[in-house]
Amino acid sequence: MESPSVKERKLYKWITVISIGVPVIVAILFGVKIPDVERLGFLPPIYATINGVTVVLLMTAFRAIKVNKRKLHHNLMTVCVGLSALFLILYIAYHMTSDPTVYGGTGTAKYVYFFVLITHIVLSIVLIPLVLRTYVYAYLKKFEAHKRLARITFPIWLYVAISGVVVFLLISPYYPT
């Protein structure tokens, strides 16, 4: 195996910085409330829709690569990365302007909600370096490494996007009006 080039090492360092930095910054920003601003209560359905669109695009990109449409696959995956970044920005904006919404369900529904929520959060953190490294492998034209890692990244990303929609559907009846 050949050693990574300077360019590759820089990219891998950025992946590490972003993979650690994003969850830390998000956690810090969750403690920050912007005073005297209107609650951005219109955002949750928007970022749930972004997750839903991401599901459709991930599935379309998967199909595209299976029929050897590499350019379409690349373009769709680039849009998915962009949508994920947009989701994160909107999610942070909402939580910086709004008090947390308490889930009001009981019994089994409550356990299902928290299971889906916790797995969604944990896997979304795990997903950051997976997506970035998978994308960088393609960028560097290391397609075998890209393909190997994509087999892990794709189902996790799909679960995170789907579970994001499910979490929204479960919590939305409890949002303040």
KOLTOR-775760 format. One record per atom (N, C-alpha, C): residue number from 0; residue in one letter; x, y, z. Coordinates in Angstrom, 3 decimals, padded with zeros to 6 digits. Layout:
BEGIN
NUM; A; X; Y; Z $
...
***
This chain:
BEGIN
0; M; 000.843; -001.178; 000.000 $
0; M; 000.000; 000.000; 000.000 $
0; M; 000.888; 001.241; 000.000 $
1; E; 000.578; 002.172; -000.901 $
1; E; 001.391; 003.383; -000.988 $
1; E; 001.028; 004.362; 000.119 $
2; S; 002.020; 005.157; 000.503 $
2; S; 001.756; 006.126; 001.575 $
2; S; 000.949; 007.300; 001.020 $
3; P; 000.132; 007.903; 001.882 $
3; P; -000.713; 009.010; 001.425 $
3; P; 000.116; 010.231; 001.025 $
4; S; -000.341; 010.926; 000.012 $
4; S; 000.326; 012.150; -000.433 $
4; S; 000.074; 013.260; 000.589 $
5; V; 000.777; 014.364; 000.405 $
5; V; 000.591; 015.525; 001.281 $
5; V; -000.861; 015.992; 001.203 $
6; K; -001.399; 016.020; -000.006 $
6; K; -002.794; 016.429; -000.213 $
6; K; -003.749; 015.517; 000.571 $
7; E; -003.515; 014.208; 000.472 $
7; E; -004.365; 013.248; 001.196 $
7; E; -004.265; 013.449; 002.698 $
8; R; -003.052; 013.612; 003.202 $
8; R; -002.878; 013.797; 004.643 $
8; R; -003.608; 015.046; 005.123 $
9; K; -003.554; 016.112; 004.329 $
9; K; -004.283; 017.338; 004.692 $
9; K; -005.785; 017.082; 004.721 $
10; L; -006.284; 016.379; 003.718 $
10; L; -007.717; 016.074; 003.677 $
10; L; -008.125; 015.226; 004.878 $
11; Y; -007.314; 014.234; 005.221 $
11; Y; -007.639; 013.361; 006.354 $
11; Y; -007.591; 014.128; 007.678 $
12; K; -006.663; 015.082; 007.783 $
12; K; -006.621; 015.928; 008.988 $
12; K; -007.890; 016.766; 009.091 $
13; W; -008.338; 017.326; 007.954 $
13; W; -009.574; 018.114; 007.955 $
13; W; -010.774; 017.256; 008.331 $
14; I; -010.778; 016.024; 007.851 $
14; I; -011.870; 015.110; 008.215 $
14; I; -011.891; 014.913; 009.725 $
15; T; -010.734; 014.719; 010.320 $
15; T; -010.650; 014.534; 011.769 $
15; T; -011.122; 015.783; 012.505 $
16; V; -010.649; 016.940; 012.075 $
16; V; -011.042; 018.202; 012.718 $
16; V; -012.554; 018.406; 012.619 $
17; I; -013.105; 018.214; 011.444 $
17; I; -014.547; 018.401; 011.240 $
17; I; -015.344; 017.371; 012.028 $
18; S; -014.883; 016.123; 012.016 $
18; S; -015.607; 015.039; 012.696 $
18; S; -015.664; 015.225; 014.204 $
19; I; -014.644; 015.840; 014.763 $
19; I; -014.641; 016.132; 016.200 $
19; I; -015.297; 017.491; 016.451 $
20; G; -014.956; 018.461; 015.617 $
20; G; -015.424; 019.825; 015.824 $
20; G; -016.922; 020.004; 015.705 $
21; V; -017.539; 019.391; 014.710 $
21; V; -018.977; 019.590; 014.501 $
21; V; -019.793; 019.142; 015.711 $
22; P; -019.623; 017.915; 016.213 $
22; P; -020.421; 017.537; 017.391 $
22; P; -020.138; 018.405; 018.617 $
23; V; -018.884; 018.800; 018.806 $
23; V; -018.542; 019.648; 019.955 $
23; V; -019.209; 021.018; 019.811 $
24; I; -019.112; 021.607; 018.630 $
24; I; -019.727; 022.921; 018.403 $
24; I; -021.243; 022.838; 018.550 $
25; V; -021.850; 021.792; 017.999 $
25; V; -023.307; 021.624; 018.132 $
25; V; -023.691; 021.514; 019.605 $
26; A; -022.939; 020.723; 020.366 $
26; A; -023.235; 020.570; 021.800 $
26; A; -023.124; 021.913; 022.523 $
27; I; -022.102; 022.682; 022.191 $
27; I; -021.934; 024.003; 022.818 $
27; I; -023.087; 024.924; 022.428 $
28; L; -023.431; 024.938; 021.149 $
28; L; -024.491; 025.831; 020.674 $
28; L; -025.859; 025.467; 021.238 $
29; F; -026.041; 024.216; 021.616 $
29; F; -027.302; 023.823; 022.246 $
29; F; -027.505; 024.558; 023.565 $
30; G; -026.421; 024.963; 024.189 $
30; G; -026.512; 025.708; 025.439 $
30; G; -026.668; 027.205; 025.241 $
31; V; -026.620; 027.650; 023.993 $
31; V; -026.718; 029.079; 023.694 $
31; V; -028.134; 029.388; 023.214 $
32; K; -028.755; 030.337; 023.873 $
32; K; -030.071; 030.819; 023.432 $
32; K; -029.914; 032.279; 023.036 $
33; I; -030.359; 032.603; 021.846 $
33; I; -030.299; 033.985; 021.385 $
33; I; -031.462; 034.728; 022.041 $
34; P; -031.159; 035.753; 022.838 $
34; P; -032.237; 036.454; 023.549 $
34; P; -033.046; 037.357; 022.618 $
35; D; -034.286; 037.532; 022.980 $
35; D; -035.164; 038.499; 022.317 $
35; D; -035.284; 038.300; 020.803 $
36; V; -035.349; 037.048; 020.381 $
36; V; -035.608; 036.764; 018.964 $
36; V; -036.852; 035.895; 018.869 $
37; E; -037.485; 035.974; 017.729 $
37; E; -038.667; 035.158; 017.517 $
37; E; -038.256; 033.700; 017.334 $
38; R; -039.009; 032.820; 017.947 $
38; R; -038.795; 031.379; 017.817 $
38; R; -038.951; 030.986; 016.349 $
39; L; -038.017; 030.197; 015.852 $
39; L; -038.058; 029.762; 014.452 $
39; L; -038.836; 028.452; 014.331 $
40; G; -040.074; 028.483; 014.773 $
40; G; -040.909; 027.290; 014.827 $
40; G; -041.284; 026.707; 013.483 $
41; F; -041.045; 027.449; 012.418 $
41; F; -041.348; 026.946; 011.080 $
41; F; -040.256; 026.013; 010.549 $
42; L; -039.111; 025.934; 011.227 $
42; L; -037.982; 025.163; 010.709 $
42; L; -038.116; 023.641; 010.809 $
43; P; -038.654; 023.056; 011.886 $
43; P; -038.680; 021.591; 011.952 $
43; P; -039.292; 020.889; 010.735 $
44; P; -040.436; 021.337; 010.200 $
44; P; -040.926; 020.642; 009.007 $
44; P; -040.010; 020.821; 007.796 $
45; I; -039.282; 021.929; 007.767 $
45; I; -038.347; 022.151; 006.658 $
45; I; -037.180; 021.185; 006.767 $
46; Y; -036.586; 021.072; 007.958 $
46; Y; -035.449; 020.155; 008.024 $
46; Y; -035.877; 018.699; 008.006 $
47; A; -037.102; 018.389; 008.385 $
47; A; -037.616; 017.023; 008.195 $
47; A; -037.777; 016.736; 006.701 $
48; T; -038.232; 017.730; 005.952 $
48; T; -038.354; 017.575; 004.500 $
48; T; -036.980; 017.393; 003.868 $
49; I; -035.999; 018.135; 004.353 $
49; I; -034.629; 017.968; 003.861 $
49; I; -034.179; 016.528; 004.082 $
50; N; -034.472; 015.964; 005.251 $
50; N; -034.135; 014.559; 005.502 $
50; N; -034.857; 013.638; 004.527 $
51; G; -036.135; 013.908; 004.276 $
51; G; -036.898; 013.083; 003.338 $
51; G; -036.344; 013.153; 001.926 $
52; V; -035.992; 014.350; 001.487 $
52; V; -035.389; 014.517; 000.160 $
52; V; -034.047; 013.792; 000.110 $
53; T; -033.293; 013.861; 001.195 $
53; T; -032.007; 013.158; 001.262 $
53; T; -032.205; 011.655; 001.086 $
54; V; -033.236; 011.096; 001.704 $
54; V; -033.532; 009.660; 001.537 $
54; V; -033.730; 009.339; 000.058 $
55; V; -034.568; 010.119; -000.604 $
55; V; -034.864; 009.876; -002.025 $
55; V; -033.595; 010.007; -002.867 $
56; L; -032.796; 011.028; -002.603 $
56; L; -031.572; 011.234; -003.382 $
56; L; -030.527; 010.158; -003.108 $
57; L; -030.422; 009.713; -001.860 $
57; L; -029.497; 008.613; -001.554 $
57; L; -029.884; 007.352; -002.319 $
58; M; -031.170; 007.041; -002.325 $
58; M; -031.643; 005.850; -003.047 $
58; M; -031.421; 006.005; -004.557 $
59; T; -031.650; 007.201; -005.070 $
59; T; -031.441; 007.460; -006.496 $
59; T; -029.958; 007.367; -006.845 $
60; A; -029.105; 007.887; -005.984 $
60; A; -027.658; 007.811; -006.205 $
60; A; -027.177; 006.364; -006.164 $
61; F; -027.738; 005.591; -005.252 $
61; F; -027.395; 004.163; -005.163 $
61; F; -027.759; 003.467; -006.472 $
62; R; -028.952; 003.735; -006.954 $
62; R; -029.401; 003.137; -008.219 $
62; R; -028.517; 003.608; -009.373 $
63; A; -028.154; 004.875; -009.373 $
63; A; -027.323; 005.426; -010.451 $
63; A; -025.983; 004.711; -010.541 $
64; I; -025.357; 004.457; -009.406 $
64; I; -024.045; 003.805; -009.456 $
64; I; -024.181; 002.341; -009.861 $
65; K; -025.308; 001.726; -009.514 $
65; K; -025.542; 000.327; -009.903 $
65; K; -025.678; 000.172; -011.417 $
66; V; -026.133; 001.237; -012.098 $
66; V; -026.253; 001.189; -013.561 $
66; V; -025.128; 001.995; -014.227 $
67; N; -024.058; 002.212; -013.456 $
67; N; -022.817; 002.821; -013.946 $
67; N; -022.976; 004.267; -014.427 $
68; K; -023.857; 005.015; -013.786 $
68; K; -023.998; 006.444; -014.090 $
68; K; -023.225; 007.221; -013.023 $
69; R; -021.896; 007.197; -013.161 $
69; R; -021.014; 007.775; -012.144 $
69; R; -021.221; 009.268; -011.949 $
70; K; -021.374; 010.008; -013.028 $
70; K; -021.535; 011.467; -012.912 $
70; K; -022.826; 011.802; -012.164 $
71; L; -023.914; 011.118; -012.505 $
71; L; -025.181; 011.334; -011.806 $
71; L; -025.028; 010.970; -010.331 $
72; H; -024.385; 009.837; -010.067 $
72; H; -024.140; 009.402; -008.689 $
72; H; -023.360; 010.481; -007.931 $
73; H; -022.287; 010.953; -008.527 $
73; H; -021.455; 011.987; -007.902 $
73; H; -022.275; 013.245; -007.608 $
74; N; -023.036; 013.699; -008.591 $
74; N; -023.831; 014.917; -008.410 $
74; N; -024.871; 014.744; -007.308 $
75; L; -025.543; 013.613; -007.294 $
75; L; -026.559; 013.364; -006.265 $
75; L; -025.933; 013.299; -004.876 $
76; M; -024.789; 012.649; -004.769 $
76; M; -024.132; 012.540; -003.467 $
76; M; -023.633; 013.907; -002.995 $
77; T; -023.177; 014.730; -003.918 $
77; T; -022.757; 016.083; -003.559 $
77; T; -023.942; 016.880; -003.025 $
78; V; -025.097; 016.738; -003.665 $
78; V; -026.307; 017.404; -003.177 $
78; V; -026.664; 016.877; -001.787 $
79; C; -026.534; 015.570; -001.569 $
79; C; -026.833; 014.990; -000.245 $
79; C; -025.923; 015.562; 000.836 $
80; V; -024.647; 015.727; 000.531 $
80; V; -023.722; 016.336; 001.492 $
80; V; -024.163; 017.771; 001.786 $
81; G; -024.507; 018.512; 000.743 $
81; G; -024.980; 019.884; 000.927 $
81; G; -026.264; 019.956; 001.735 $
82; L; -027.199; 019.047; 001.460 $
82; L; -028.452; 019.014; 002.220 $
82; L; -028.198; 018.695; 003.689 $
83; S; -027.249; 017.807; 003.942 $
83; S; -026.924; 017.469; 005.331 $
83; S; -026.353; 018.680; 006.063 $
84; A; -025.511; 019.441; 005.381 $
84; A; -024.962; 020.664; 005.984 $
84; A; -026.076; 021.687; 006.226 $
85; L; -026.977; 021.838; 005.258 $
85; L; -028.105; 022.762; 005.415 $
85; L; -028.994; 022.336; 006.577 $
86; F; -029.272; 021.035; 006.670 $
86; F; -030.053; 020.515; 007.793 $
86; F; -029.419; 020.942; 009.110 $
87; L; -028.118; 020.734; 009.234 $
87; L; -027.424; 021.033; 010.485 $
87; L; -027.529; 022.519; 010.834 $
88; I; -027.365; 023.375; 009.858 $
88; I; -027.475; 024.823; 010.095 $
88; I; -028.876; 025.185; 010.585 $
89; L; -029.902; 024.668; 009.914 $
89; L; -031.283; 024.967; 010.303 $
89; L; -031.614; 024.382; 011.672 $
90; Y; -031.114; 023.194; 011.939 $
90; Y; -031.350; 022.525; 013.219 $
90; Y; -030.761; 023.351; 014.365 $
91; I; -029.538; 023.816; 014.169 $
91; I; -028.885; 024.648; 015.188 $
91; I; -029.648; 025.965; 015.359 $
92; A; -030.031; 026.586; 014.249 $
92; A; -030.773; 027.856; 014.315 $
92; A; -032.063; 027.681; 015.106 $
93; Y; -032.774; 026.587; 014.858 $
93; Y; -034.023; 026.338; 015.583 $
93; Y; -033.755; 026.218; 017.082 $
94; H; -032.760; 025.414; 017.437 $
94; H; -032.503; 025.160; 018.858 $
94; H; -031.889; 026.355; 019.583 $
95; M; -031.295; 027.280; 018.840 $
95; M; -030.768; 028.494; 019.469 $
95; M; -031.866; 029.531; 019.706 $
96; T; -033.029; 029.316; 019.104 $
96; T; -034.125; 030.281; 019.253 $
96; T; -035.351; 029.690; 019.941 $
97; S; -035.279; 028.428; 020.296 $
97; S; -036.469; 027.751; 020.827 $
97; S; -036.112; 026.915; 022.042 $
98; D; -037.049; 026.845; 022.970 $
98; D; -036.875; 025.936; 024.098 $
98; D; -037.065; 024.508; 023.606 $
99; P; -036.442; 023.544; 024.289 $
99; P; -036.610; 022.153; 023.871 $
99; P; -038.081; 021.726; 023.954 $
100; T; -038.482; 020.890; 023.025 $
100; T; -039.832; 020.329; 023.037 $
100; T; -039.777; 019.003; 023.774 $
101; V; -040.645; 018.835; 024.747 $
101; V; -040.694; 017.598; 025.531 $
101; V; -041.643; 016.629; 024.837 $
102; Y; -041.172; 015.405; 024.626 $
102; Y; -042.029; 014.382; 024.021 $
102; Y; -043.119; 014.009; 025.021 $
103; G; -044.365; 014.030; 024.586 $
103; G; -045.490; 013.801; 025.488 $
103; G; -046.093; 012.420; 025.433 $
104; G; -045.552; 011.557; 024.589 $
104; G; -046.099; 010.204; 024.486 $
104; G; -045.781; 009.383; 025.720 $
105; T; -046.510; 008.281; 025.880 $
105; T; -046.308; 007.407; 027.039 $
105; T; -046.178; 005.962; 026.579 $
106; G; -045.816; 005.124; 027.521 $
106; G; -045.766; 003.686; 027.261 $
106; G; -044.776; 003.318; 026.177 $
107; T; -045.170; 002.366; 025.344 $
107; T; -044.310; 001.859; 024.281 $
107; T; -043.890; 002.965; 023.321 $
108; A; -044.814; 003.869; 023.011 $
108; A; -044.498; 004.967; 022.081 $
108; A; -043.311; 005.789; 022.578 $
109; K; -043.255; 006.015; 023.881 $
109; K; -042.159; 006.795; 024.455 $
109; K; -040.827; 006.058; 024.286 $
110; Y; -040.836; 004.744; 024.516 $
110; Y; -039.614; 003.953; 024.349 $
110; Y; -039.172; 003.923; 022.890 $
111; V; -040.126; 003.789; 021.989 $
111; V; -039.805; 003.798; 020.560 $
111; V; -039.204; 005.148; 020.179 $
112; Y; -039.841; 006.234; 020.621 $
112; Y; -039.347; 007.575; 020.310 $
112; Y; -037.903; 007.744; 020.780 $
113; F; -037.635; 007.405; 022.040 $
113; F; -036.287; 007.624; 022.559 $
113; F; -035.269; 006.684; 021.923 $
114; F; -035.670; 005.468; 021.576 $
114; F; -034.761; 004.566; 020.866 $
114; F; -034.381; 005.164; 019.513 $
115; V; -035.391; 005.600; 018.756 $
115; V; -035.125; 006.179; 017.435 $
115; V; -034.296; 007.455; 017.580 $
116; L; -034.646; 008.311; 018.534 $
116; L; -033.916; 009.565; 018.744 $
116; L; -032.455; 009.315; 019.107 $
117; I; -032.225; 008.439; 020.062 $
117; I; -030.850; 008.187; 020.522 $
117; I; -030.012; 007.554; 019.416 $
118; T; -030.566; 006.558; 018.719 $
118; T; -029.800; 005.940; 017.629 $
118; T; -029.558; 006.949; 016.507 $
119; H; -030.526; 007.808; 016.260 $
119; H; -030.365; 008.857; 015.240 $
119; H; -029.202; 009.784; 015.610 $
120; I; -029.167; 010.234; 016.844 $
120; I; -028.116; 011.159; 017.287 $
120; I; -026.742; 010.489; 017.248 $
121; V; -026.644; 009.305; 017.836 $
121; V; -025.352; 008.606; 017.884 $
121; V; -024.843; 008.322; 016.472 $
122; L; -025.718; 007.790; 015.624 $
122; L; -025.277; 007.456; 014.269 $
122; L; -024.996; 008.697; 013.426 $
123; S; -025.665; 009.809; 013.709 $
123; S; -025.357; 011.035; 012.959 $
123; S; -023.947; 011.524; 013.286 $
124; I; -023.506; 011.301; 014.505 $
124; I; -022.131; 011.664; 014.887 $
124; I; -021.132; 010.718; 014.223 $
125; V; -021.436; 009.432; 014.259 $
125; V; -020.583; 008.423; 013.612 $
125; V; -020.502; 008.682; 012.106 $
126; L; -021.587; 009.172; 011.549 $
126; L; -021.700; 009.359; 010.102 $
126; L; -020.766; 010.431; 009.548 $
127; I; -020.461; 011.433; 010.337 $
127; I; -019.665; 012.561; 009.819 $
127; I; -018.347; 012.091; 009.196 $
128; P; -017.483; 011.375; 009.928 $
128; P; -016.233; 010.958; 009.287 $
128; P; -016.447; 009.934; 008.174 $
129; L; -017.497; 009.120; 008.301 $
129; L; -017.759; 008.134; 007.249 $
129; L; -018.104; 008.813; 005.928 $
130; V; -019.003; 009.783; 005.969 $
130; V; -019.387; 010.499; 004.744 $
130; V; -018.185; 011.239; 004.172 $
131; L; -017.467; 011.949; 005.025 $
131; L; -016.334; 012.738; 004.537 $
131; L; -015.251; 011.853; 003.932 $
132; R; -014.934; 010.758; 004.593 $
132; R; -013.887; 009.876; 004.064 $
132; R; -014.353; 009.195; 002.780 $
133; T; -015.597; 008.754; 002.740 $
133; T; -016.127; 008.126; 001.528 $
133; T; -016.066; 009.111; 000.362 $
134; Y; -016.462; 010.346; 000.621 $
134; Y; -016.448; 011.382; -000.412 $
134; Y; -015.013; 011.676; -000.864 $
135; V; -014.094; 011.768; 000.083 $
135; V; -012.693; 012.048; -000.252 $
135; V; -012.087; 010.904; -001.062 $
136; Y; -012.414; 009.666; -000.723 $
136; Y; -011.916; 008.540; -001.527 $
136; Y; -012.338; 008.689; -002.987 $
137; A; -013.578; 009.064; -003.221 $
137; A; -014.030; 009.264; -004.606 $
137; A; -013.284; 010.438; -005.239 $
138; Y; -013.139; 011.518; -004.488 $
138; Y; -012.425; 012.701; -004.977 $
138; Y; -010.996; 012.345; -005.383 $
139; L; -010.354; 011.484; -004.599 $
139; L; -008.975; 011.071; -004.879 $
139; L; -008.902; 009.937; -005.900 $
140; K; -010.068; 009.540; -006.407 $
140; K; -010.185; 008.448; -007.382 $
140; K; -009.710; 007.111; -006.817 $
141; K; -009.873; 006.937; -005.531 $
141; K; -009.581; 005.660; -004.872 $
141; K; -010.900; 004.896; -004.778 $
142; F; -011.346; 004.435; -005.943 $
142; F; -012.704; 003.916; -006.043 $
142; F; -012.916; 002.604; -005.297 $
143; E; -011.898; 001.777; -005.183 $
143; E; -012.075; 000.533; -004.412 $
143; E; -012.275; 000.849; -002.929 $
144; A; -011.467; 001.756; -002.401 $
144; A; -011.630; 002.170; -000.998 $
144; A; -012.975; 002.874; -000.817 $
145; H; -013.348; 003.697; -001.790 $
145; H; -014.645; 004.387; -001.753 $
145; H; -015.780; 003.363; -001.685 $
146; K; -015.714; 002.384; -002.543 $
146; K; -016.777; 001.368; -002.614 $
146; K; -016.861; 000.571; -001.310 $
147; R; -015.710; 000.184; -000.767 $
147; R; -015.693; -000.577; 000.499 $
147; R; -016.326; 000.223; 001.629 $
148; L; -015.933; 001.487; 001.755 $
148; L; -016.455; 002.306; 002.842 $
148; L; -017.914; 002.699; 002.598 $
149; A; -018.282; 002.900; 001.343 $
149; A; -019.672; 003.261; 001.020 $
149; A; -020.641; 002.161; 001.448 $
150; R; -020.189; 000.921; 001.454 $
150; R; -021.050; -000.189; 001.906 $
150; R; -021.422; -000.048; 003.382 $
151; I; -020.601; 000.648; 004.133 $
151; I; -020.894; 000.916; 005.545 $
151; I; -021.626; 002.255; 005.675 $
152; T; -021.128; 003.251; 004.962 $
152; T; -021.666; 004.609; 005.070 $
152; T; -023.114; 004.704; 004.602 $
153; F; -023.412; 004.108; 003.459 $
153; F; -024.742; 004.254; 002.858 $
153; F; -025.878; 003.819; 003.783 $
154; P; -025.853; 002.608; 004.346 $
154; P; -026.995; 002.227; 005.199 $
154; P; -027.111; 003.078; 006.461 $
155; I; -025.985; 003.525; 006.993 $
155; I; -026.040; 004.385; 008.181 $
155; I; -026.645; 005.736; 007.809 $
156; W; -026.204; 006.301; 006.700 $
156; W; -026.732; 007.590; 006.256 $
156; W; -028.229; 007.479; 005.970 $
157; L; -028.612; 006.397; 005.327 $
157; L; -030.028; 006.181; 005.031 $
157; L; -030.838; 006.090; 006.323 $
158; Y; -030.323; 005.342; 007.307 $
158; Y; -031.016; 005.238; 008.597 $
158; Y; -031.131; 006.606; 009.275 $
159; V; -030.052; 007.370; 009.274 $
159; V; -030.067; 008.687; 009.922 $
159; V; -031.095; 009.598; 009.247 $
160; A; -031.145; 009.585; 007.929 $
160; A; -032.107; 010.437; 007.217 $
160; A; -033.546; 009.988; 007.480 $
161; I; -033.792; 008.689; 007.419 $
161; I; -035.145; 008.173; 007.677 $
161; I; -035.543; 008.425; 009.125 $
162; S; -034.641; 008.134; 010.046 $
162; S; -034.972; 008.316; 011.465 $
162; S; -035.178; 009.791; 011.801 $
163; G; -034.530; 010.690; 011.072 $
163; G; -034.778; 012.117; 011.265 $
163; G; -036.222; 012.481; 010.957 $
164; V; -036.755; 011.901; 009.896 $
164; V; -038.163; 012.125; 009.548 $
164; V; -039.069; 011.505; 010.608 $
165; V; -038.733; 010.295; 011.046 $
165; V; -039.548; 009.602; 012.056 $
165; V; -039.565; 010.394; 013.362 $
166; V; -038.412; 010.873; 013.796 $
166; V; -038.348; 011.676; 015.026 $
166; V; -039.239; 012.907; 014.889 $
167; F; -039.165; 013.583; 013.751 $
167; F; -040.024; 014.753; 013.540 $
167; F; -041.501; 014.369; 013.633 $
168; L; -041.889; 013.287; 012.967 $
168; L; -043.300; 012.883; 012.979 $
168; L; -043.767; 012.537; 014.390 $
169; L; -042.883; 011.935; 015.184 $
169; L; -043.259; 011.555; 016.550 $
169; L; -043.325; 012.756; 017.499 $
170; I; -042.433; 013.725; 017.331 $
170; I; -042.392; 014.868; 018.261 $
170; I; -043.300; 016.015; 017.814 $
171; S; -043.638; 016.079; 016.544 $
171; S; -044.370; 017.249; 016.023 $
171; S; -045.695; 017.544; 016.720 $
172; P; -046.447; 016.550; 017.213 $
172; P; -047.680; 016.920; 017.928 $
172; P; -047.419; 017.706; 019.219 $
173; Y; -046.188; 017.687; 019.699 $
173; Y; -045.868; 018.327; 020.977 $
173; Y; -045.171; 019.675; 020.819 $
174; Y; -044.936; 020.098; 019.567 $
174; Y; -044.359; 021.426; 019.359 $
174; Y; -045.348; 022.486; 019.827 $
175; P; -044.837; 023.565; 020.424 $
175; P; -045.748; 024.650; 020.817 $
175; P; -046.367; 025.298; 019.576 $
176; T; -047.571; 025.760; 019.737 $
176; T; -048.251; 026.390; 018.587 $
176; T; -048.002; 027.873; 018.527 $
***
